[in-house]
Amino acid sequence: MNYPVFIFHELVLRFSDINRGIGKYISATIDNGECLINTTNGHFKVALSMLDKQYNNPKLISEEELQQLATGFEME
């Protein structure tokens, strides 16, 4: 599926509420069932199922899921 760019921006905003060091969205690449989201300060990986949730019903993403992904952020 081709995801609209606002999905990536929304996820970065949600993650930055948890981890202020994430920065701003730059780009996203989908490969092998994962999405690599690049930001001004680093990158993180997101499962396609998370993108689907953000696109179809963002309320389905729990705070625990957001916390796990935000803490998996890798600084560059």
N, C-alpha and C positions, 0 to 999 in steps of 0.2 A: 504494500500500500504506500502511496505517496502521502506523507503527512504534511499538512500546512505548517508553515514556519512558526505560526503563533503557538503551536503546541510546545515547541522547544523553548521559546521565550517564557511561556507560562511555567514550565518545569524549572527553568533556571531561577525565576522569581520565587517560586515556592521553596526551592532548596536554599536560596540565599536568605530566606527568613530564618533558617536553621544555622547556616554557616555563612557569615557575612563575607568571608574571603573568596567566595566563588567567582565573583565578578559578573561581567555581562556576557550574554550570548554572542558567539561569533559564527559558529557553524555546527552542522551535524552530519554524520556519516553513518549509514546503516549497512551492516555486514554481518553475516553468519548469525542472524537472529538477535543482534544487539545493536544499539545505537550509541555511538560515541559523540558526546556533546562537548564541543570545545568552547571555552570561555576566555575572557581576557586574562584570567589568572591560572588556568589549568584545564582539566577535563575530567569527565566522569562517564561511566557506562550505564546505560539504562536498557532493561529488557523491552522488547517490542510490546509485551503485554502491558507494561507501564504506559507506553505511548498510547496504546488503545484506550486504556482507562482515562488518561488525560483528555483524549479526544472525545470519547463518548460520554463519560460521566466522571469528572475529576473527584467527586465526593467519594468514589470507591477506593481512592488511594488513601490508605491509613497514615496517620502521623508516624507510626513505627516504620512504615515503608519509606516515607520521606526522610526520616532520620537516618536510616541505614544507607540510603543512597547519598545523602548529603555528607555523611562521614566518610564515604568512599571516594570523595573528591581528591584528585591528585594535583598538587600544585606544580607549576612548571618553573 
